[in-house]
């Protein structure tokens, strides 16, 4: 019985460790999305007061920021299926989707501003 009990505890510990690892794998790109999203306000200020000779550089900056956030989102989506808790999975997915939507909206608006 002792060996069975030890095996059960070991299996539970392994399962908990795996879940913790999966959550870390999801939280890293989610944090990247959060930090990158903080750049939109600064980029907005640059776009609205830019030197016309910097237009192409600012367009590239907008697309790079948007692409970085999109890539981090795809990593979240790819790994989120391994999260066991439906509630946690839903919460993380919603958070990532909100950040992606903000990124797409900001990029569209800033590119339109630069093209006007």
Order of alpha helices (4+ residues) and beta strands (2+ residues): alpha-alpha-alpha-alpha
